[in-house]
Amino acid sequence: METIQQVLSHIRWDPDFGQGDFEVGIYDRVADAVEFHALGELRMESGNRFSFGIVIDGVVRDIPYHRIREVRKNGATIWRR
């Protein structure tokens, strides 16, 4: 099974595979649910292998990669933890 970092790298660097609309399902501990966000909303910092930033309700949140539960491409699940 690929890690989430490998999946995101594949999307970023493979021009054929990277075409499409990607959504990332992030586990929200407070709501105890998975919330989906467009991949473009994620702010991945070069060299940071542990977390990414995302703007939620106008506030930039630092989210660890292990909270990503699912990745969808054009509505179909391509990766799930």
PyMOL Python script that loads the backbone (N, CA, C, O; Angstrom):
from pymol import cmd

cmd.read_pdbstr("""\
ATOM      1  N   MET A   1       0.843  -1.182   0.000  1.00  0.00           N
ATOM      2  CA  MET A   1       0.000   0.000   0.000  1.00  0.00           C
ATOM      3  C   MET A   1       0.889   1.248   0.000  1.00  0.00           C
ATOM      4  O   MET A   1       1.875   1.323   0.733  1.00  0.00           O
ATOM      5  N   GLU A   2       0.531   2.196  -0.814  1.00  0.00           N
ATOM      6  CA  GLU A   2       1.275   3.451  -0.878  1.00  0.00           C
ATOM      7  C   GLU A   2       0.958   4.312   0.346  1.00  0.00           C
ATOM      8  O   GLU A   2      -0.147   4.266   0.887  1.00  0.00           O
ATOM      9  N   THR A   3       1.938   5.085   0.764  1.00  0.00           N
ATOM     10  CA  THR A   3       1.699   6.054   1.831  1.00  0.00           C
ATOM     11  C   THR A   3       1.013   7.275   1.227  1.00  0.00           C
ATOM     12  O   THR A   3       1.013   7.448   0.009  1.00  0.00           O
ATOM     13  N   ILE A   4       0.435   8.113   2.067  1.00  0.00           N
ATOM     14  CA  ILE A   4      -0.223   9.321   1.568  1.00  0.00           C
ATOM     15  C   ILE A   4       0.789  10.234   0.887  1.00  0.00           C
ATOM     16  O   ILE A   4       0.449  10.893  -0.096  1.00  0.00           O
ATOM     17  N   GLN A   5       2.023  10.290   1.384  1.00  0.00           N
ATOM     18  CA  GLN A   5       3.042  11.122   0.744  1.00  0.00           C
ATOM     19  C   GLN A   5       3.347  10.613  -0.666  1.00  0.00           C
ATOM     20  O   GLN A   5       3.560  11.413  -1.577  1.00  0.00           O
ATOM     21  N   GLN A   6       3.369   9.291  -0.856  1.00  0.00           N
ATOM     22  CA  GLN A   6       3.614   8.734  -2.184  1.00  0.00           C
ATOM     23  C   GLN A   6       2.462   9.053  -3.131  1.00  0.00           C
ATOM     24  O   GLN A   6       2.691   9.371  -4.298  1.00  0.00           O
ATOM     25  N   VAL A   7       1.238   8.970  -2.645  1.00  0.00           N
ATOM     26  CA  VAL A   7       0.073   9.281  -3.471  1.00  0.00           C
ATOM     27  C   VAL A   7       0.107  10.743  -3.898  1.00  0.00           C
ATOM     28  O   VAL A   7      -0.090  11.052  -5.073  1.00  0.00           O
ATOM     29  N   LEU A   8       0.355  11.637  -2.956  1.00  0.00           N
ATOM     30  CA  LEU A   8       0.402  13.066  -3.280  1.00  0.00           C
ATOM     31  C   LEU A   8       1.545  13.391  -4.232  1.00  0.00           C
ATOM     32  O   LEU A   8       1.401  14.246  -5.107  1.00  0.00           O
ATOM     33  N   SER A   9       2.670  12.721  -4.068  1.00  0.00           N
ATOM     34  CA  SER A   9       3.797  12.906  -4.980  1.00  0.00           C
ATOM     35  C   SER A   9       3.451  12.410  -6.379  1.00  0.00           C
ATOM     36  O   SER A   9       3.808  13.050  -7.369  1.00  0.00           O
ATOM     37  N   HIS A  10       2.766  11.287  -6.470  1.00  0.00           N
ATOM     38  CA  HIS A  10       2.341  10.736  -7.752  1.00  0.00           C
ATOM     39  C   HIS A  10       1.418  11.724  -8.464  1.00  0.00           C
ATOM     40  O   HIS A  10       1.561  11.949  -9.666  1.00  0.00           O
ATOM     41  N   ILE A  11       0.485  12.306  -7.741  1.00  0.00           N
ATOM     42  CA  ILE A  11      -0.428  13.300  -8.309  1.00  0.00           C
ATOM     43  C   ILE A  11       0.362  14.512  -8.808  1.00  0.00           C
ATOM     44  O   ILE A  11       0.099  15.032  -9.892  1.00  0.00           O
ATOM     45  N   ARG A  12       1.303  14.939  -8.027  1.00  0.00           N
ATOM     46  CA  ARG A  12       2.073  16.152  -8.357  1.00  0.00           C
ATOM     47  C   ARG A  12       3.015  15.962  -9.542  1.00  0.00           C
ATOM     48  O   ARG A  12       3.121  16.847 -10.391  1.00  0.00           O
ATOM     49  N   TRP A  13       3.694  14.828  -9.611  1.00  0.00           N
ATOM     50  CA  TRP A  13       4.768  14.679 -10.580  1.00  0.00           C
ATOM     51  C   TRP A  13       4.421  13.864 -11.823  1.00  0.00           C
ATOM     52  O   TRP A  13       5.175  13.907 -12.795  1.00  0.00           O
ATOM     53  N   ASP A  14       3.324  13.130 -11.834  1.00  0.00           N
ATOM     54  CA  ASP A  14       2.922  12.366 -13.021  1.00  0.00           C
ATOM     55  C   ASP A  14       1.881  13.182 -13.780  1.00  0.00           C
ATOM     56  O   ASP A  14       0.732  13.267 -13.347  1.00  0.00           O
ATOM     57  N   PRO A  15       2.268  13.788 -14.917  1.00  0.00           N
ATOM     58  CA  PRO A  15       1.348  14.689 -15.611  1.00  0.00           C
ATOM     59  C   PRO A  15       0.055  14.007 -16.088  1.00  0.00           C
ATOM     60  O   PRO A  15      -0.999  14.644 -16.115  1.00  0.00           O
ATOM     61  N   ASP A  16       0.123  12.743 -16.459  1.00  0.00           N
ATOM     62  CA  ASP A  16      -1.090  12.049 -16.898  1.00  0.00           C
ATOM     63  C   ASP A  16      -2.003  11.731 -15.718  1.00  0.00           C
ATOM     64  O   ASP A  16      -3.202  12.003 -15.767  1.00  0.00           O
ATOM     65  N   PHE A  17      -1.442  11.161 -14.668  1.00  0.00           N
ATOM     66  CA  PHE A  17      -2.221  10.794 -13.496  1.00  0.00           C
ATOM     67  C   PHE A  17      -2.756  12.031 -12.776  1.00  0.00           C
ATOM     68  O   PHE A  17      -3.845  11.990 -12.204  1.00  0.00           O
ATOM     69  N   GLY A  18      -2.003  13.127 -12.799  1.00  0.00           N
ATOM     70  CA  GLY A  18      -2.364  14.333 -12.062  1.00  0.00           C
ATOM     71  C   GLY A  18      -3.479  15.146 -12.682  1.00  0.00           C
ATOM     72  O   GLY A  18      -3.874  16.170 -12.125  1.00  0.00           O
ATOM     73  N   GLN A  19      -4.003  14.713 -13.833  1.00  0.00           N
ATOM     74  CA  GLN A  19      -5.121  15.417 -14.459  1.00  0.00           C
ATOM     75  C   GLN A  19      -6.423  14.986 -13.800  1.00  0.00           C
ATOM     76  O   GLN A  19      -6.672  13.789 -13.656  1.00  0.00           O
ATOM     77  N   GLY A  20      -7.244  15.923 -13.405  1.00  0.00           N
ATOM     78  CA  GLY A  20      -8.535  15.602 -12.802  1.00  0.00           C
ATOM     79  C   GLY A  20      -8.795  16.438 -11.568  1.00  0.00           C
ATOM     80  O   GLY A  20      -7.981  17.270 -11.168  1.00  0.00           O
ATOM     81  N   ASP A  21      -9.940  16.196 -10.984  1.00  0.00           N
ATOM     82  CA  ASP A  21     -10.342  16.889  -9.758  1.00  0.00           C
ATOM     83  C   ASP A  21     -10.088  15.965  -8.575  1.00  0.00           C
ATOM     84  O   ASP A  21     -10.685  14.894  -8.468  1.00  0.00           O
ATOM     85  N   PHE A  22      -9.197  16.393  -7.693  1.00  0.00           N
ATOM     86  CA  PHE A  22      -8.832  15.583  -6.535  1.00  0.00           C
ATOM     87  C   PHE A  22      -9.417  16.184  -5.271  1.00  0.00           C
ATOM     88  O   PHE A  22      -9.423  17.400  -5.085  1.00  0.00           O
ATOM     89  N   GLU A  23      -9.910  15.304  -4.403  1.00  0.00           N
ATOM     90  CA  GLU A  23     -10.406  15.685  -3.091  1.00  0.00           C
ATOM     91  C   GLU A  23      -9.690  14.844  -2.050  1.00  0.00           C
ATOM     92  O   GLU A  23      -9.358  13.682  -2.284  1.00  0.00           O
ATOM     93  N   VAL A  24      -9.460  15.456  -0.895  1.00  0.00           N
ATOM     94  CA  VAL A  24      -8.784  14.776   0.199  1.00  0.00           C
ATOM     95  C   VAL A  24      -9.731  14.734   1.385  1.00  0.00           C
ATOM     96  O   VAL A  24     -10.254  15.765   1.808  1.00  0.00           O
ATOM     97  N   GLY A  25      -9.953  13.532   1.925  1.00  0.00           N
ATOM     98  CA  GLY A  25     -10.810  13.354   3.093  1.00  0.00           C
ATOM     99  C   GLY A  25      -9.969  13.415   4.354  1.00  0.00           C
ATOM    100  O   GLY A  25      -9.105  12.566   4.575  1.00  0.00           O
ATOM    101  N   ILE A  26     -10.222  14.419   5.181  1.00  0.00           N
ATOM    102  CA  ILE A  26      -9.449  14.654   6.396  1.00  0.00           C
ATOM    103  C   ILE A  26     -10.335  14.364   7.606  1.00  0.00           C
ATOM    104  O   ILE A  26     -11.453  14.869   7.705  1.00  0.00           O
ATOM    105  N   TYR A  27      -9.824  13.549   8.521  1.00  0.00           N
ATOM    106  CA  TYR A  27     -10.576  13.206   9.729  1.00  0.00           C
ATOM    107  C   TYR A  27     -10.592  14.393  10.677  1.00  0.00           C
ATOM    108  O   TYR A  27      -9.545  14.908  11.068  1.00  0.00           O
ATOM    109  N   ASP A  28     -11.794  14.819  11.040  1.00  0.00           N
ATOM    110  CA  ASP A  28     -11.987  15.895  12.011  1.00  0.00           C
ATOM    111  C   ASP A  28     -12.293  15.240  13.354  1.00  0.00           C
ATOM    112  O   ASP A  28     -13.336  14.608  13.521  1.00  0.00           O
ATOM    113  N   ARG A  29     -11.382  15.394  14.305  1.00  0.00           N
ATOM    114  CA  ARG A  29     -11.542  14.752  15.611  1.00  0.00           C
ATOM    115  C   ARG A  29     -12.728  15.288  16.390  1.00  0.00           C
ATOM    116  O   ARG A  29     -13.380  14.540  17.119  1.00  0.00           O
ATOM    117  N   VAL A  30     -13.013  16.567  16.248  1.00  0.00           N
ATOM    118  CA  VAL A  30     -14.115  17.170  16.998  1.00  0.00           C
ATOM    119  C   VAL A  30     -15.456  16.660  16.471  1.00  0.00           C
ATOM    120  O   VAL A  30     -16.324  16.268  17.250  1.00  0.00           O
ATOM    121  N   ALA A  31     -15.620  16.668  15.158  1.00  0.00           N
ATOM    122  CA  ALA A  31     -16.877  16.210  14.548  1.00  0.00           C
ATOM    123  C   ALA A  31     -16.946  14.690  14.447  1.00  0.00           C
ATOM    124  O   ALA A  31     -18.011  14.129  14.190  1.00  0.00           O
ATOM    125  N   ASP A  32     -15.804  14.022  14.651  1.00  0.00           N
ATOM    126  CA  ASP A  32     -15.703  12.569  14.519  1.00  0.00           C
ATOM    127  C   ASP A  32     -16.222  12.120  13.151  1.00  0.00           C
ATOM    128  O   ASP A  32     -17.010  11.181  13.036  1.00  0.00           O
ATOM    129  N   ALA A  33     -15.745  12.835  12.107  1.00  0.00           N
ATOM    130  CA  ALA A  33     -16.179  12.552  10.737  1.00  0.00           C
ATOM    131  C   ALA A  33     -15.067  12.932   9.762  1.00  0.00           C
ATOM    132  O   ALA A  33     -14.154  13.685  10.102  1.00  0.00           O
ATOM    133  N   VAL A  34     -15.161  12.404   8.562  1.00  0.00           N
ATOM    134  CA  VAL A  34     -14.214  12.746   7.504  1.00  0.00           C
ATOM    135  C   VAL A  34     -14.826  13.870   6.676  1.00  0.00           C
ATOM    136  O   VAL A  34     -15.954  13.755   6.196  1.00  0.00           O
ATOM    137  N   GLU A  35     -14.072  14.961   6.512  1.00  0.00           N
ATOM    138  CA  GLU A  35     -14.522  16.104   5.723  1.00  0.00           C
ATOM    139  C   GLU A  35     -13.649  16.196   4.479  1.00  0.00           C
ATOM    140  O   GLU A  35     -12.425  16.089   4.563  1.00  0.00           O
ATOM    141  N   PHE A  36     -14.278  16.394   3.332  1.00  0.00           N
ATOM    142  CA  PHE A  36     -13.535  16.440   2.071  1.00  0.00           C
ATOM    143  C   PHE A  36     -13.242  17.875   1.662  1.00  0.00           C
ATOM    144  O   PHE A  36     -14.082  18.768   1.770  1.00  0.00           O
ATOM    145  N   HIS A  37     -12.002  18.060   1.182  1.00  0.00           N
ATOM    146  CA  HIS A  37     -11.527  19.356   0.718  1.00  0.00           C
ATOM    147  C   HIS A  37     -10.823  19.153  -0.616  1.00  0.00           C
ATOM    148  O   HIS A  37     -10.226  18.104  -0.859  1.00  0.00           O
ATOM    149  N   ALA A  38     -10.896  20.154  -1.472  1.00  0.00           N
ATOM    150  CA  ALA A  38     -10.182  20.097  -2.747  1.00  0.00           C
ATOM    151  C   ALA A  38      -8.680  20.044  -2.467  1.00  0.00           C
ATOM    152  O   ALA A  38      -8.184  20.706  -1.555  1.00  0.00           O
ATOM    153  N   LEU A  39      -7.974  19.259  -3.252  1.00  0.00           N
ATOM    154  CA  LEU A  39      -6.528  19.124  -3.057  1.00  0.00           C
ATOM    155  C   LEU A  39      -5.830  20.479  -3.136  1.00  0.00           C
ATOM    156  O   LEU A  39      -4.840  20.707  -2.439  1.00  0.00           O
ATOM    157  N   GLY A  40      -6.332  21.373  -3.970  1.00  0.00           N
ATOM    158  CA  GLY A  40      -5.739  22.703  -4.113  1.00  0.00           C
ATOM    159  C   GLY A  40      -5.797  23.556  -2.856  1.00  0.00           C
ATOM    160  O   GLY A  40      -5.076  24.547  -2.745  1.00  0.00           O
ATOM    161  N   GLU A  41      -6.644  23.183  -1.913  1.00  0.00           N
ATOM    162  CA  GLU A  41      -6.749  23.929  -0.655  1.00  0.00           C
ATOM    163  C   GLU A  41      -5.598  23.620   0.294  1.00  0.00           C
ATOM    164  O   GLU A  41      -5.314  24.402   1.202  1.00  0.00           O
ATOM    165  N   LEU A  42      -4.930  22.479   0.090  1.00  0.00           N
ATOM    166  CA  LEU A  42      -3.834  22.078   0.972  1.00  0.00           C
ATOM    167  C   LEU A  42      -2.598  22.914   0.676  1.00  0.00           C
ATOM    168  O   LEU A  42      -2.288  23.187  -0.484  1.00  0.00           O
ATOM    169  N   ARG A  43      -1.902  23.315   1.715  1.00  0.00           N
ATOM    170  CA  ARG A  43      -0.668  24.090   1.594  1.00  0.00           C
ATOM    171  C   ARG A  43       0.479  23.219   2.095  1.00  0.00           C
ATOM    172  O   ARG A  43       0.768  23.157   3.290  1.00  0.00           O
ATOM    173  N   MET A  44       1.125  22.545   1.133  1.00  0.00           N
ATOM    174  CA  MET A  44       2.209  21.634   1.493  1.00  0.00           C
ATOM    175  C   MET A  44       3.541  22.359   1.416  1.00  0.00           C
ATOM    176  O   MET A  44       3.906  22.917   0.382  1.00  0.00           O
ATOM    177  N   GLU A  45       4.246  22.339   2.509  1.00  0.00           N
ATOM    178  CA  GLU A  45       5.523  23.018   2.642  1.00  0.00           C
ATOM    179  C   GLU A  45       6.644  22.053   2.253  1.00  0.00           C
ATOM    180  O   GLU A  45       6.692  20.919   2.729  1.00  0.00           O
ATOM    181  N   SER A  46       7.529  22.510   1.396  1.00  0.00           N
ATOM    182  CA  SER A  46       8.651  21.676   0.963  1.00  0.00           C
ATOM    183  C   SER A  46       9.498  21.260   2.165  1.00  0.00           C
ATOM    184  O   SER A  46       9.894  22.096   2.977  1.00  0.00           O
ATOM    185  N   GLY A  47       9.768  19.972   2.268  1.00  0.00           N
ATOM    186  CA  GLY A  47      10.587  19.466   3.365  1.00  0.00           C
ATOM    187  C   GLY A  47       9.814  19.067   4.605  1.00  0.00           C
ATOM    188  O   GLY A  47      10.364  18.407   5.487  1.00  0.00           O
ATOM    189  N   ASN A  48       8.543  19.455   4.693  1.00  0.00           N
ATOM    190  CA  ASN A  48       7.729  19.079   5.853  1.00  0.00           C
ATOM    191  C   ASN A  48       7.024  17.770   5.529  1.00  0.00           C
ATOM    192  O   ASN A  48       6.073  17.752   4.747  1.00  0.00           O
ATOM    193  N   ARG A  49       7.481  16.683   6.123  1.00  0.00           N
ATOM    194  CA  ARG A  49       6.919  15.365   5.844  1.00  0.00           C
ATOM    195  C   ARG A  49       5.858  14.955   6.859  1.00  0.00           C
ATOM    196  O   ARG A  49       5.337  13.842   6.791  1.00  0.00           O
ATOM    197  N   PHE A  50       5.536  15.831   7.787  1.00  0.00           N
ATOM    198  CA  PHE A  50       4.647  15.454   8.876  1.00  0.00           C
ATOM    199  C   PHE A  50       3.278  16.129   8.843  1.00  0.00           C
ATOM    200  O   PHE A  50       2.303  15.568   9.343  1.00  0.00           O
ATOM    201  N   SER A  51       3.193  17.325   8.259  1.00  0.00           N
ATOM    202  CA  SER A  51       1.919  18.036   8.282  1.00  0.00           C
ATOM    203  C   SER A  51       1.798  18.983   7.092  1.00  0.00           C
ATOM    204  O   SER A  51       2.766  19.243   6.377  1.00  0.00           O
ATOM    205  N   PHE A  52       0.589  19.485   6.901  1.00  0.00           N
ATOM    206  CA  PHE A  52       0.297  20.456   5.844  1.00  0.00           C
ATOM    207  C   PHE A  52      -0.646  21.496   6.431  1.00  0.00           C
ATOM    208  O   PHE A  52      -1.248  21.278   7.483  1.00  0.00           O
ATOM    209  N   GLY A  53      -0.768  22.608   5.759  1.00  0.00           N
ATOM    210  CA  GLY A  53      -1.678  23.653   6.207  1.00  0.00           C
ATOM    211  C   GLY A  53      -2.936  23.645   5.360  1.00  0.00           C
ATOM    212  O   GLY A  53      -2.909  23.270   4.188  1.00  0.00           O
ATOM    213  N   ILE A  54      -4.032  24.060   5.961  1.00  0.00           N
ATOM    214  CA  ILE A  54      -5.299  24.207   5.243  1.00  0.00           C
ATOM    215  C   ILE A  54      -6.094  25.315   5.927  1.00  0.00           C
ATOM    216  O   ILE A  54      -6.074  25.439   7.151  1.00  0.00           O
ATOM    217  N   VAL A  55      -6.791  26.117   5.130  1.00  0.00           N
ATOM    218  CA  VAL A  55      -7.612  27.184   5.679  1.00  0.00           C
ATOM    219  C   VAL A  55      -9.004  26.626   5.939  1.00  0.00           C
ATOM    220  O   VAL A  55      -9.691  26.188   5.017  1.00  0.00           O
ATOM    221  N   ILE A  56      -9.413  26.647   7.204  1.00  0.00           N
ATOM    222  CA  ILE A  56     -10.739  26.192   7.614  1.00  0.00           C
ATOM    223  C   ILE A  56     -11.389  27.317   8.407  1.00  0.00           C
ATOM    224  O   ILE A  56     -10.871  27.752   9.436  1.00  0.00           O
ATOM    225  N   ASP A  57     -12.524  27.777   7.914  1.00  0.00           N
ATOM    226  CA  ASP A  57     -13.254  28.887   8.552  1.00  0.00           C
ATOM    227  C   ASP A  57     -12.382  30.125   8.697  1.00  0.00           C
ATOM    228  O   ASP A  57     -12.453  30.821   9.710  1.00  0.00           O
ATOM    229  N   GLY A  58     -11.556  30.404   7.685  1.00  0.00           N
ATOM    230  CA  GLY A  58     -10.725  31.595   7.671  1.00  0.00           C
ATOM    231  C   GLY A  58      -9.459  31.508   8.501  1.00  0.00           C
ATOM    232  O   GLY A  58      -8.725  32.491   8.604  1.00  0.00           O
ATOM    233  N   VAL A  59      -9.187  30.354   9.095  1.00  0.00           N
ATOM    234  CA  VAL A  59      -8.008  30.176   9.938  1.00  0.00           C
ATOM    235  C   VAL A  59      -7.137  29.073   9.329  1.00  0.00           C
ATOM    236  O   VAL A  59      -7.640  28.016   8.948  1.00  0.00           O
ATOM    237  N   VAL A  60      -5.820  29.330   9.241  1.00  0.00           N
ATOM    238  CA  VAL A  60      -4.903  28.313   8.730  1.00  0.00           C
ATOM    239  C   VAL A  60      -4.651  27.297   9.840  1.00  0.00           C
ATOM    240  O   VAL A  60      -4.185  27.645  10.925  1.00  0.00           O
ATOM    241  N   ARG A  61      -4.964  26.047   9.550  1.00  0.00           N
ATOM    242  CA  ARG A  61      -4.761  24.961  10.517  1.00  0.00           C
ATOM    243  C   ARG A  61      -3.604  24.090  10.042  1.00  0.00           C
ATOM    244  O   ARG A  61      -3.432  23.872   8.843  1.00  0.00           O
ATOM    245  N   ASP A  62      -2.825  23.602  10.975  1.00  0.00           N
ATOM    246  CA  ASP A  62      -1.738  22.676  10.690  1.00  0.00           C
ATOM    247  C   ASP A  62      -2.264  21.267  10.961  1.00  0.00           C
ATOM    248  O   ASP A  62      -2.594  20.929  12.098  1.00  0.00           O
ATOM    249  N   ILE A  63      -2.341  20.451   9.913  1.00  0.00           N
ATOM    250  CA  ILE A  63      -2.938  19.121  10.009  1.00  0.00           C
ATOM    251  C   ILE A  63      -1.873  18.059   9.731  1.00  0.00           C
ATOM    252  O   ILE A  63      -1.182  18.146   8.716  1.00  0.00           O
ATOM    253  N   PRO A  64      -1.722  17.068  10.598  1.00  0.00           N
ATOM    254  CA  PRO A  64      -0.765  15.990  10.328  1.00  0.00           C
ATOM    255  C   PRO A  64      -1.275  15.097   9.188  1.00  0.00           C
ATOM    256  O   PRO A  64      -2.478  14.874   9.050  1.00  0.00           O
ATOM    257  N   TYR A  65      -0.346  14.597   8.384  1.00  0.00           N
ATOM    258  CA  TYR A  65      -0.711  13.751   7.247  1.00  0.00           C
ATOM    259  C   TYR A  65      -1.480  12.506   7.666  1.00  0.00           C
ATOM    260  O   TYR A  65      -2.286  11.997   6.887  1.00  0.00           O
ATOM    261  N   HIS A  66      -1.255  12.004   8.869  1.00  0.00           N
ATOM    262  CA  HIS A  66      -1.950  10.778   9.269  1.00  0.00           C
ATOM    263  C   HIS A  66      -3.451  10.976   9.437  1.00  0.00           C
ATOM    264  O   HIS A  66      -4.185  10.001   9.594  1.00  0.00           O
ATOM    265  N   ARG A  67      -3.917  12.216   9.406  1.00  0.00           N
ATOM    266  CA  ARG A  67      -5.359  12.464   9.501  1.00  0.00           C
ATOM    267  C   ARG A  67      -6.052  12.397   8.145  1.00  0.00           C
ATOM    268  O   ARG A  67      -7.280  12.460   8.078  1.00  0.00           O
ATOM    269  N   ILE A  68      -5.275  12.268   7.050  1.00  0.00           N
ATOM    270  CA  ILE A  68      -5.888  12.066   5.738  1.00  0.00           C
ATOM    271  C   ILE A  68      -6.360  10.616   5.675  1.00  0.00           C
ATOM    272  O   ILE A  68      -5.569   9.691   5.863  1.00  0.00           O
ATOM    273  N   ARG A  69      -7.639  10.424   5.410  1.00  0.00           N
ATOM    274  CA  ARG A  69      -8.227   9.087   5.399  1.00  0.00           C
ATOM    275  C   ARG A  69      -8.543   8.578   3.996  1.00  0.00           C
ATOM    276  O   ARG A  69      -8.626   7.369   3.776  1.00  0.00           O
ATOM    277  N   GLU A  70      -8.722   9.510   3.034  1.00  0.00           N
ATOM    278  CA  GLU A  70      -9.147   9.083   1.701  1.00  0.00           C
ATOM    279  C   GLU A  70      -8.747  10.132   0.675  1.00  0.00           C
ATOM    280  O   GLU A  70      -8.684  11.323   0.981  1.00  0.00           O
ATOM    281  N   VAL A  71      -8.474   9.677  -0.556  1.00  0.00           N
ATOM    282  CA  VAL A  71      -8.213  10.569  -1.681  1.00  0.00           C
ATOM    283  C   VAL A  71      -9.124  10.136  -2.820  1.00  0.00           C
ATOM    284  O   VAL A  71      -9.202   8.952  -3.147  1.00  0.00           O
ATOM    285  N   ARG A  72      -9.808  11.093  -3.418  1.00  0.00           N
ATOM    286  CA  ARG A  72     -10.703  10.828  -4.543  1.00  0.00           C
ATOM    287  C   ARG A  72     -10.215  11.568  -5.784  1.00  0.00           C
ATOM    288  O   ARG A  72      -9.725  12.694  -5.706  1.00  0.00           O
ATOM    289  N   LYS A  73     -10.359  10.913  -6.916  1.00  0.00           N
ATOM    290  CA  LYS A  73     -10.063  11.531  -8.216  1.00  0.00           C
ATOM    291  C   LYS A  73     -11.341  11.474  -9.032  1.00  0.00           C
ATOM    292  O   LYS A  73     -11.862  10.392  -9.304  1.00  0.00           O
ATOM    293  N   ASN A  74     -11.849  12.636  -9.426  1.00  0.00           N
ATOM    294  CA  ASN A  74     -13.098  12.727 -10.182  1.00  0.00           C
ATOM    295  C   ASN A  74     -14.232  11.948  -9.505  1.00  0.00           C
ATOM    296  O   ASN A  74     -15.045  11.314 -10.177  1.00  0.00           O
ATOM    297  N   GLY A  75     -14.277  12.000  -8.179  1.00  0.00           N
ATOM    298  CA  GLY A  75     -15.340  11.377  -7.412  1.00  0.00           C
ATOM    299  C   GLY A  75     -15.129   9.925  -7.038  1.00  0.00           C
ATOM    300  O   GLY A  75     -15.878   9.384  -6.225  1.00  0.00           O
ATOM    301  N   ALA A  76     -14.108   9.273  -7.623  1.00  0.00           N
ATOM    302  CA  ALA A  76     -13.839   7.859  -7.326  1.00  0.00           C
ATOM    303  C   ALA A  76     -12.669   7.749  -6.340  1.00  0.00           C
ATOM    304  O   ALA A  76     -11.663   8.443  -6.487  1.00  0.00           O
ATOM    305  N   THR A  77     -12.801   6.892  -5.357  1.00  0.00           N
ATOM    306  CA  THR A  77     -11.745   6.696  -4.366  1.00  0.00           C
ATOM    307  C   THR A  77     -10.551   6.014  -5.014  1.00  0.00           C
ATOM    308  O   THR A  77     -10.677   4.956  -5.631  1.00  0.00           O
ATOM    309  N   ILE A  78      -9.366   6.655  -4.858  1.00  0.00           N
ATOM    310  CA  ILE A  78      -8.140   6.053  -5.391  1.00  0.00           C
ATOM    311  C   ILE A  78      -7.194   5.607  -4.283  1.00  0.00           C
ATOM    312  O   ILE A  78      -6.250   4.856  -4.529  1.00  0.00           O
ATOM    313  N   TRP A  79      -7.453   6.072  -3.062  1.00  0.00           N
ATOM    314  CA  TRP A  79      -6.620   5.683  -1.912  1.00  0.00           C
ATOM    315  C   TRP A  79      -7.466   5.816  -0.663  1.00  0.00           C
ATOM    316  O   TRP A  79      -8.229   6.771  -0.515  1.00  0.00           O
ATOM    317  N   ARG A  80      -7.329   4.864   0.227  1.00  0.00           N
ATOM    318  CA  ARG A  80      -8.068   4.915   1.514  1.00  0.00           C
ATOM    319  C   ARG A  80      -7.220   4.269   2.585  1.00  0.00           C
ATOM    320  O   ARG A  80      -6.586   3.241   2.347  1.00  0.00           O
ATOM    321  N   ARG A  81      -7.207   4.855   3.741  1.00  0.00           N
ATOM    322  CA  ARG A  81      -6.504   4.301   4.894  1.00  0.00           C
ATOM    323  C   ARG A  81      -7.462   3.447   5.682  1.00  0.00           C
ATOM    324  O   ARG A  81      -7.082   2.875   6.704  1.00  0.00           O
TER     325      ARG A  81
END
""", "prot")
cmd.dss("prot")
cmd.show_as("cartoon", "prot")
cmd.util.cbc("prot")
cmd.orient("prot")
